[in-house]
Amino acid sequence: TTLKCYTRALEIVEKLPDSDKERFELLAERERFLEHMDLREERARAAEEMLELARSLGDRARIAEAHIRRIGVLIALADPEGAAEAGQAAVSIFQELEDKAGEARAYRELGYVRSMNLDNAGALEANLQALWIHRELGNQRAEAGDAGNIAHVYRSMGDHDSAIRWNEEALRIDHELGDELGEDRHVVRPRR
């Protein structure tokens, strides 16, 4: 039913004058819904349609957003190289636009892609870039998430001392923020 509603809404908005931006937003919402439904092929088509529309608009911010969406799609379709290319494209566009928050988001996604591709050095580099930008922006909640991601990469590498240090950094930030859920997420529990 939800997909039918999105299809109908897209048909209607297409008939309205100057509705490309609204169409982009509807496609983004539809892509997000398709992700939750794990409909990978349809999601891939939606992300490509977003990218084509953003390019036709010449809207660099929307092009970067479409690339961010493509990262998740391409990982789900087992195309880590394509996902990494999409991530790097998003980073470059956000840098060009001087959008630090967008750049940090793209780096975080790129870190995930590289981690999934077992490129630990690349994952560390991307997550550190995200962390430094979030620190510069004063976004402590995102900084705690980045520190947790870095700890995860170090655990994957078998460097448990570095993993513990970064995990403690995430815990410290969560504690400063009074984020009990975040603290619970970053507590290391012994394996059974």
Backbone as CSV, one residue per row, in Angstrom:
resi,resn,N_x,N_y,N_z,CA_x,CA_y,CA_z,C_x,C_y,C_z
1,THR,0.828,-1.193,0.000,0.000,0.000,0.000,0.873,1.258,0.000
2,THR,1.911,1.236,0.834,2.802,2.403,0.899,3.488,2.642,-0.437
3,LEU,3.951,1.571,-1.071,4.607,1.730,-2.371,3.640,2.268,-3.420
4,LYS,2.397,1.810,-3.381,1.393,2.329,-4.310,1.163,3.817,-4.076
5,CYS,1.161,4.221,-2.809,0.975,5.641,-2.477,2.143,6.475,-3.006
6,TYR,3.364,5.972,-2.840,4.528,6.689,-3.380,4.444,6.783,-4.899
7,THR,4.066,5.692,-5.557,3.942,5.695,-7.012,2.922,6.731,-7.450
8,ARG,1.793,6.756,-6.778,0.734,7.725,-7.116,1.206,9.151,-6.852
9,ALA,1.856,9.377,-5.730,2.352,10.719,-5.401,3.371,11.184,-6.448
10,LEU,4.232,10.282,-6.899,5.219,10.632,-7.920,4.540,10.957,-9.252
11,GLU,3.489,10.237,-9.581,2.728,10.522,-10.803,2.091,11.911,-10.725
12,ILE,1.541,12.232,-9.562,0.876,13.529,-9.388,1.884,14.665,-9.423
13,VAL,2.977,14.520,-8.683,3.955,15.600,-8.600,4.614,15.842,-9.960
14,GLU,4.703,14.809,-10.782,5.289,14.957,-12.112,4.464,15.903,-12.991
15,LYS,3.173,15.994,-12.728,2.271,16.834,-13.517,2.282,18.295,-13.067
16,LEU,2.877,18.568,-11.928,2.911,19.929,-11.404,4.096,20.688,-11.997
17,PRO,3.942,21.992,-12.230,5.068,22.771,-12.759,6.160,22.946,-11.698
18,ASP,7.387,22.947,-12.145,8.543,23.168,-11.265,8.518,22.282,-10.023
19,SER,8.255,21.015,-10.224,8.118,20.108,-9.083,9.306,19.161,-8.915
20,ASP,10.401,19.433,-9.615,11.536,18.510,-9.564,12.100,18.334,-8.155
21,LYS,12.136,19.407,-7.382,12.668,19.297,-6.017,11.749,18.451,-5.139
22,GLU,10.441,18.615,-5.300,9.493,17.797,-4.543,9.593,16.339,-4.982
23,ARG,9.784,16.135,-6.285,9.948,14.774,-6.806,11.188,14.121,-6.195
24,PHE,12.269,14.879,-6.088,13.497,14.358,-5.484,13.235,13.920,-4.047
25,GLU,12.540,14.759,-3.286,12.244,14.426,-1.886,11.366,13.179,-1.784
26,LEU,10.389,13.050,-2.667,9.543,11.848,-2.673,10.367,10.607,-3.014
27,LEU,11.268,10.745,-3.984,12.133,9.609,-4.335,13.017,9.220,-3.155
28,ALA,13.509,10.214,-2.428,14.353,9.941,-1.260,13.564,9.191,-0.191
29,GLU,12.339,9.624,0.059,11.503,8.937,1.051,11.167,7.517,0.597
30,ARG,10.885,7.368,-0.693,10.583,6.044,-1.243,11.803,5.121,-1.122
31,GLU,12.986,5.657,-1.424,14.220,4.864,-1.312,14.431,4.413,0.125
32,ARG,14.183,5.302,1.076,14.338,4.964,2.498,13.363,3.842,2.880
33,PHE,12.124,3.930,2.392,11.133,2.886,2.668,11.572,1.560,2.045
34,LEU,12.054,1.603,0.814,12.517,0.381,0.139,13.677,-0.267,0.891
35,GLU,14.520,0.551,1.501,15.613,0.019,2.323,15.048,-0.793,3.485
36,HIS,14.056,-0.237,4.159,13.456,-0.941,5.303,12.746,-2.224,4.877
37,MET,12.248,-2.240,3.671,11.562,-3.422,3.155,12.550,-4.426,2.538
38,ASP,13.831,-4.031,2.447,14.894,-4.849,1.861,14.575,-5.237,0.418
39,LEU,14.040,-4.272,-0.334,13.760,-4.451,-1.760,14.910,-3.809,-2.535
40,ARG,15.988,-4.550,-2.676,17.261,-4.015,-3.163,17.209,-3.507,-4.598
41,GLU,16.636,-4.277,-5.493,16.610,-3.873,-6.905,15.780,-2.607,-7.091
42,GLU,14.617,-2.550,-6.462,13.779,-1.350,-6.553,14.478,-0.159,-5.905
43,ARG,15.163,-0.422,-4.803,15.905,0.632,-4.120,17.020,1.166,-5.023
44,ALA,17.701,0.272,-5.719,18.770,0.690,-6.630,18.204,1.586,-7.736
45,ARG,17.043,1.210,-8.278,16.422,2.038,-9.323,16.039,3.412,-8.764
46,ALA,15.518,3.434,-7.543,15.131,4.716,-6.932,16.354,5.609,-6.724
47,ALA,17.459,5.038,-6.258,18.679,5.821,-6.033,19.236,6.353,-7.351
48,GLU,19.194,5.542,-8.400,19.661,5.993,-9.715,18.768,7.092,-10.260
49,GLU,17.461,6.958,-10.037,16.532,7.993,-10.482,16.787,9.302,-9.731
50,MET,17.106,9.201,-8.439,17.455,10.389,-7.664,18.687,11.067,-8.255
51,LEU,19.702,10.255,-8.584,20.943,10.804,-9.128,20.690,11.472,-10.478
52,GLU,19.939,10.813,-11.349,19.625,11.398,-12.660,18.877,12.721,-12.514
53,LEU,17.899,12.748,-11.617,17.117,13.963,-11.411,17.999,15.084,-10.856
54,ALA,18.821,14.766,-9.876,19.712,15.777,-9.287,20.673,16.326,-10.342
55,ARG,21.178,15.446,-11.187,22.085,15.900,-12.266,21.343,16.799,-13.248
56,SER,20.104,16.440,-13.586,19.339,17.270,-14.528,19.035,18.644,-13.921
57,LEU,18.904,18.688,-12.607,18.688,19.970,-11.921,19.982,20.771,-11.785
58,GLY,21.120,20.069,-11.897,22.407,20.719,-11.670,22.609,21.079,-10.214
59,ASP,21.921,20.381,-9.334,21.948,20.667,-7.894,23.015,19.802,-7.219
60,ARG,24.171,20.405,-6.950,25.314,19.665,-6.417,25.004,19.017,-5.061
61,ALA,24.266,19.699,-4.205,23.938,19.133,-2.890,23.065,17.887,-3.051
62,ARG,22.113,17.946,-3.957,21.256,16.771,-4.183,22.026,15.648,-4.881
63,ILE,22.983,16.000,-5.727,23.827,14.975,-6.346,24.605,14.243,-5.256
64,ALA,25.163,15.002,-4.320,25.905,14.387,-3.210,24.981,13.503,-2.378
65,GLU,23.765,13.975,-2.110,22.798,13.185,-1.343,22.467,11.884,-2.075
66,ALA,22.294,11.959,-3.383,22.011,10.751,-4.169,23.187,9.774,-4.082
67,HIS,24.402,10.304,-4.100,25.576,9.423,-3.953,25.582,8.758,-2.578
68,ILE,25.217,9.497,-1.544,25.143,8.911,-0.198,24.152,7.745,-0.212
69,ARG,22.994,7.937,-0.836,21.994,6.871,-0.907,22.527,5.680,-1.696
70,ARG,23.284,5.958,-2.748,23.835,4.889,-3.579,24.832,4.036,-2.795
71,ILE,25.516,4.619,-1.819,26.470,3.851,-1.022,25.780,2.641,-0.408
72,GLY,24.687,2.890,0.302,23.959,1.801,0.950,23.404,0.802,-0.037
73,VAL,22.898,1.304,-1.159,22.341,0.426,-2.186,23.423,-0.490,-2.739
74,LEU,24.565,0.082,-3.071,25.634,-0.702,-3.698,26.243,-1.710,-2.731
75,ILE,26.305,-1.361,-1.448,26.764,-2.344,-0.454,25.765,-3.489,-0.386
76,ALA,24.466,-3.163,-0.375,23.431,-4.203,-0.314,23.478,-5.104,-1.545
77,LEU,23.937,-4.549,-2.677,24.035,-5.329,-3.915,25.425,-5.955,-4.088
78,ALA,26.225,-5.951,-3.021,27.573,-6.555,-3.031,28.488,-5.918,-4.077
79,ASP,28.462,-4.581,-4.143,29.355,-3.836,-5.029,30.138,-2.824,-4.192
80,PRO,31.102,-3.304,-3.363,31.826,-2.387,-2.488,32.668,-1.356,-3.240
81,GLU,33.171,-1.716,-4.414,33.966,-0.747,-5.181,33.081,0.403,-5.656
82,GLY,31.889,0.061,-6.171,30.952,1.096,-6.589,30.513,1.960,-5.424
83,ALA,30.311,1.323,-4.257,29.920,2.064,-3.061,31.027,3.027,-2.634
84,ALA,32.272,2.574,-2.718,33.408,3.436,-2.353,33.511,4.612,-3.321
85,GLU,33.287,4.368,-4.609,33.309,5.456,-5.593,32.203,6.471,-5.307
86,ALA,31.016,5.980,-4.973,29.906,6.880,-4.643,30.244,7.698,-3.402
87,GLY,30.857,7.051,-2.407,31.257,7.758,-1.192,32.281,8.838,-1.462
88,GLN,33.267,8.517,-2.281,34.293,9.503,-2.601,33.704,10.658,-3.406
89,ALA,32.755,10.358,-4.291,32.085,11.420,-5.055,31.328,12.353,-4.110
90,ALA,30.637,11.778,-3.133,29.897,12.598,-2.162,30.850,13.470,-1.351
91,VAL,31.961,12.888,-0.883,32.954,13.660,-0.117,33.434,14.843,-0.946
92,SER,33.799,14.594,-2.201,34.328,15.662,-3.065,33.318,16.787,-3.260
93,ILE,32.071,16.424,-3.481,31.037,17.450,-3.696,30.808,18.255,-2.429
94,PHE,30.710,17.578,-1.274,30.505,18.309,-0.027,31.695,19.222,0.280
95,GLN,32.916,18.781,-0.049,34.079,19.649,0.137,33.967,20.876,-0.755
96,GLU,33.594,20.657,-2.011,33.420,21.747,-2.973,32.370,22.743,-2.470
97,LEU,31.298,22.234,-1.858,30.222,23.085,-1.347,30.540,23.687,0.021
98,GLU,31.671,23.266,0.598,32.060,23.680,1.948,30.985,23.318,2.973
99,ASP,30.387,22.156,2.788,29.366,21.624,3.691,30.052,20.600,4.592
100,LYS,30.538,21.057,5.747,31.319,20.198,6.640,30.474,19.055,7.210
101,ALA,29.229,19.333,7.561,28.369,18.275,8.110,28.126,17.187,7.060
102,GLY,27.865,17.595,5.838,27.682,16.628,4.757,28.950,15.837,4.497
103,GLU,30.084,16.521,4.523,31.371,15.858,4.319,31.614,14.801,5.393
104,ALA,31.325,15.148,6.645,31.510,14.190,7.743,30.596,12.987,7.560
105,ARG,29.362,13.236,7.152,28.415,12.141,6.916,28.921,11.221,5.814
106,ALA,29.451,11.816,4.749,29.981,11.019,3.638,31.194,10.210,4.092
107,TYR,32.069,10.824,4.890,33.228,10.086,5.406,32.784,8.917,6.280
108,ARG,31.758,9.142,7.092,31.276,8.065,7.963,30.758,6.892,7.121
109,GLU,29.992,7.199,6.086,29.489,6.151,5.200,30.636,5.455,4.470
110,LEU,31.613,6.241,4.052,32.782,5.684,3.377,33.557,4.764,4.319
111,GLY,33.640,5.134,5.588,34.293,4.286,6.582,33.591,2.947,6.703
112,TYR,32.267,2.973,6.663,31.490,1.739,6.733,31.779,0.863,5.514
113,VAL,31.776,1.485,4.345,32.034,0.744,3.101,33.402,0.087,3.156
114,ARG,34.391,0.851,3.555,35.752,0.309,3.585,35.882,-0.786,4.633
115,SER,35.176,-0.644,5.740,35.186,-1.682,6.762,34.558,-2.969,6.221
116,MET,33.437,-2.831,5.514,32.774,-3.992,4.927,33.656,-4.663,3.869
117,ASN,34.527,-3.870,3.247,35.421,-4.379,2.208,36.756,-4.853,2.802
118,LEU,36.807,-4.920,4.149,38.005,-5.346,4.889,39.216,-4.461,4.609
119,ASP,38.970,-3.203,4.273,40.029,-2.209,4.083,40.123,-1.413,5.388
120,ASN,40.791,-2.023,6.387,40.838,-1.407,7.716,41.556,-0.062,7.719
121,ALA,42.643,0.066,6.959,43.357,1.343,6.909,42.450,2.432,6.330
122,GLY,41.743,2.110,5.257,40.820,3.073,4.659,39.665,3.401,5.587
123,ALA,39.173,2.381,6.312,38.079,2.601,7.263,38.532,3.522,8.390
124,LEU,39.732,3.296,8.902,40.264,4.166,9.958,40.396,5.605,9.464
125,GLU,40.978,5.755,8.287,41.180,7.095,7.733,39.850,7.831,7.577
126,ALA,38.843,7.171,6.996,37.542,7.818,6.775,36.861,8.153,8.101
127,ASN,36.896,7.224,9.063,36.255,7.488,10.360,36.979,8.583,11.135
128,LEU,38.297,8.635,11.026,39.039,9.719,11.677,38.693,11.066,11.047
129,GLN,38.566,11.097,9.719,38.161,12.341,9.051,36.797,12.800,9.575
130,ALA,35.857,11.858,9.676,34.524,12.197,10.197,34.630,12.735,11.620
131,LEU,35.421,12.057,12.454,35.590,12.470,13.847,36.162,13.879,13.941
132,TRP,37.202,14.178,13.171,37.817,15.512,13.233,36.834,16.595,12.803
133,ILE,36.053,16.315,11.787,35.071,17.302,11.336,33.975,17.483,12.391
134,HIS,33.479,16.376,12.941,32.457,16.499,13.988,33.000,17.244,15.206
135,ARG,34.264,17.009,15.532,34.896,17.724,16.648,34.952,19.213,16.339
136,GLU,35.354,19.550,15.102,35.429,20.943,14.678,34.050,21.606,14.726
137,LEU,33.010,20.852,14.368,31.644,21.388,14.372,31.014,21.393,15.761
138,GLY,31.660,20.719,16.728,31.109,20.641,18.078,29.952,19.661,18.195
139,ASN,29.880,18.707,17.281,28.812,17.714,17.303,29.297,16.497,18.095
140,GLN,29.135,16.567,19.419,29.668,15.520,20.290,28.964,14.179,20.110
141,ARG,27.683,14.191,19.863,26.954,12.924,19.679,27.529,12.167,18.481
142,ALA,27.755,12.879,17.378,28.342,12.246,16.195,29.788,11.835,16.474
143,GLU,30.498,12.647,17.231,31.883,12.334,17.595,31.949,11.025,18.384
144,ALA,31.016,10.819,19.302,30.969,9.570,20.070,30.732,8.390,19.139
145,GLY,29.845,8.555,18.167,29.600,7.495,17.188,30.837,7.189,16.372
146,ASP,31.559,8.244,15.973,32.790,8.050,15.206,33.826,7.299,16.039
147,ALA,33.963,7.674,17.306,34.926,6.994,18.182,34.559,5.515,18.321
148,GLY,33.267,5.219,18.440,32.820,3.827,18.498,33.136,3.081,17.215
149,ASN,32.969,3.753,16.065,33.303,3.129,14.781,34.797,2.835,14.689
150,ILE,35.602,3.760,15.168,37.063,3.567,15.146,37.430,2.391,16.045
151,ALA,36.805,2.303,17.210,37.052,1.164,18.112,36.712,-0.146,17.410
152,HIS,35.602,-0.153,16.687,35.193,-1.370,15.956,36.249,-1.775,14.930
153,VAL,36.784,-0.803,14.205,37.807,-1.115,13.195,39.041,-1.698,13.876
154,TYR,39.456,-1.082,14.978,40.632,-1.614,15.694,40.375,-3.030,16.207
155,ARG,39.154,-3.296,16.684,38.824,-4.671,17.111,38.955,-5.641,15.941
156,SER,38.481,-5.219,14.777,38.574,-6.065,13.580,40.022,-6.357,13.215
157,MET,40.904,-5.410,13.532,42.324,-5.575,13.219,43.046,-6.398,14.286
158,GLY,42.383,-6.667,15.405,43.013,-7.397,16.497,43.833,-6.503,17.414
159,ASP,43.727,-5.185,17.257,44.447,-4.229,18.105,43.514,-3.835,19.252
160,HIS,43.467,-4.700,20.257,42.499,-4.527,21.342,42.816,-3.330,22.236
161,ASP,44.098,-2.990,22.405,44.436,-1.827,23.226,43.887,-0.540,22.605
162,SER,44.084,-0.380,21.298,43.552,0.810,20.619,42.033,0.796,20.619
163,ALA,41.446,-0.383,20.454,39.987,-0.495,20.479,39.449,-0.044,21.834
164,ILE,40.092,-0.464,22.902,39.647,-0.076,24.248,39.783,1.424,24.442
165,ARG,40.909,2.012,23.997,41.107,3.463,24.149,39.999,4.241,23.428
166,TRP,39.673,3.854,22.189,38.648,4.562,21.435,37.257,4.309,22.012
167,ASN,37.059,3.122,22.514,35.771,2.826,23.142,35.597,3.672,24.407
168,GLU,36.670,3.823,25.167,36.624,4.675,26.360,36.361,6.131,25.994
169,GLU,36.908,6.569,24.847,36.649,7.935,24.376,35.162,8.105,24.047
170,ALA,34.577,7.112,23.383,33.146,7.161,23.077,32.325,7.200,24.364
171,LEU,32.694,6.376,25.331,32.000,6.352,26.630,32.102,7.698,27.341
172,ARG,33.295,8.299,27.304,33.517,9.591,27.962,32.579,10.648,27.379
173,ILE,32.499,10.688,26.056,31.647,11.680,25.402,30.176,11.416,25.729
174,ASP,29.768,10.142,25.647,28.384,9.801,25.981,28.054,10.213,27.417
175,HIS,28.994,9.981,28.323,28.784,10.337,29.733,28.633,11.855,29.875
176,GLU,29.500,12.613,29.184,29.409,14.084,29.223,28.046,14.569,28.720
177,LEU,27.527,13.885,27.722,26.240,14.268,27.141,25.052,13.769,27.955
178,GLY,25.327,12.886,28.933,24.240,12.285,29.697,23.454,11.286,28.860
179,ASP,24.110,10.697,27.880,23.472,9.757,26.950,23.662,8.334,27.470
180,GLU,22.714,7.896,28.301,22.821,6.564,28.895,22.723,5.462,27.854
181,LEU,21.895,5.664,26.842,21.776,4.666,25.775,23.106,4.550,25.024
182,GLY,23.724,5.686,24.722,25.036,5.681,24.072,26.079,5.005,24.933
183,GLU,26.046,5.297,26.222,27.002,4.654,27.138,26.816,3.146,27.120
184,ASP,25.572,2.705,27.171,25.296,1.276,27.161,25.792,0.629,25.864
185,ARG,25.662,1.356,24.752,26.095,0.843,23.455,27.613,0.682,23.404
186,HIS,28.350,1.517,24.141,29.809,1.492,24.077,30.477,0.718,25.213
187,VAL,29.682,0.127,26.093,30.269,-0.696,27.158,30.711,-2.019,26.552
188,VAL,31.940,-2.384,26.841,32.460,-3.654,26.331,32.130,-4.733,27.366
189,ARG,31.439,-5.740,26.898,31.055,-6.832,27.782,31.889,-8.056,27.452
190,PRO,32.243,-8.829,28.492,33.020,-10.040,28.209,32.207,-11.036,27.384
191,ARG,32.911,-11.757,26.517,32.244,-12.792,25.715,31.993,-14.009,26.571
192,ARG,30.889,-14.681,26.284,30.549,-15.892,27.040,30.765,-17.112,26.217
